[in-house]
Amino acid sequence: MIIKTKKYALDQKTYISLAMRSWVKQNWYWGFVPLALILINVILNLTGVYSNWWIYLVIVLLTILYVLFWAVQFTGITQMEQTKTLFQKYVYEIDSRQILLKLNAREGGILKWDQIRSVTKDKDAYIMVVSNDQAMTGMKVNWLAKIVAKGMKNAQFIYLPYSIFTTENELKFMDTLLKRKGFLAESEK
């Protein structure tokens, strides 16, 4: 069976929201660093070893700047010419071999299942994270570019809302297909 969806384009606001949510899930534990620094400073203030107030401001400001840096990165992706394909209207044809992304009858692309890193079944959509490992292989980049690439490893994804599937049977087949491929657990419905 081949699943043929309605034409759909990912909204840029949805993309930014999902990318930031994924980034937070991936990096939540770094939030303990500013908390630990504030706690250390509180202890130093209470014991009288080192009394200051400006360190609180610096810690909060640096934390906000760090989160804003990543928000700007994800927002920038929506504006780049190289990533405009993420936001074009596609008809998705999904089967057990591949995912076809069709702009029209003659234009489109193929995505093999081995290029999908993970799939999340959200309350209203499937989110398929596309691996960027092949694109990164052999690239010579500096340390900052490696950090940014690592932080954005889940930023390229296919968002398939349930509303673009034409029948309930297609949704059930999609679930079955994702379970066979090992992306969804058998208990998920």
C-alpha positions, 0 to 999 in steps of 0.5 A, spaced: 500 500 500 502 507 498 500 512 502 498 519 498 497 525 502 494 532 501 499 537 499 502 540 505 507 545 507 510 546 514 509 553 517 515 557 519 512 558 526 511 551 527 518 549 525 521 554 529 517 552 535 518 544 534 526 546 533 526 549 539 522 544 543 527 539 540 533 543 542 530 544 549 529 536 550 536 535 548 539 540 552 535 541 558 541 539 563 545 545 561 540 549 565 543 546 572 550 550 570 547 557 571 543 554 577 549 552 580 553 558 579 547 562 582 547 557 588 554 558 589 554 565 589 548 565 594 552 561 599 558 566 598 554 572 599 551 569 606 558 567 609 561 573 607 566 571 603 565 574 597 559 579 597 556 581 590 550 582 586 552 583 579 554 576 578 546 574 578 545 579 573 551 576 569 549 569 569 541 571 568 544 575 562 548 570 559 543 564 560 538 568 556 543 570 550 545 563 550 537 561 549 536 567 544 543 564 540 539 558 538 532 561 537 536 566 532 539 560 529 532 556 528 529 562 525 535 564 520 534 557 517 527 559 515 530 565 511 536 561 508 535 560 500 538 553 502 533 551 506 527 553 502 525 546 500 523 545 508 517 550 507 515 548 500 508 544 499 509 537 498 504 531 496 508 525 500 507 518 497 509 513 503 511 506 502 515 501 505 521 503 501 521 510 501 518 517 502 517 521 495 516 528 496 512 531 490 512 538 488 508 536 482 508 530 477 515 532 475 519 535 481 520 532 487 525 528 491 526 521 495 527 520 502 530 513 504 528 510 510 535 509 513 535 517 512 530 517 518 533 518 525 527 518 529 520 518 529 515 522 534 508 521 534 505 527 537 498 529 539 497 531 532 502 529 527 508 525 526 515 528 526 520 525 522 527 527 524 532 527 518 539 525 519 544 530 517 550 525 518 551 524 510 552 531 509 557 532 515 561 526 513 568 529 510 566 536 511 572 540 514 569 545 519 572 549 525 570 548 532 564 553 532 561 550 526 561 543 529 558 545 536 552 549 532 551 543 527 551 538 533 546 543 536 542 543 530 542 535 529 534 535 530 533 541 526 531 538 519 525 534 520 518 532 516 512 534 519 506 530 517 500 532 521 494 527 521 489 532 517 493 531 511 492 523 511 486 522 507 483 516 510 483 513 517 486 506 514 492 510 511 493 513 519 493 506 521 498 503 515 503 509 517 503 506 524 504 499 522 509 501 517 513 505 523 512 500 527 515 495 522 521 500 521 522 500 528 521 507 529 514 506 534 514 502 540 508 496 539 504 499 544 503 506 541 497 507 538 
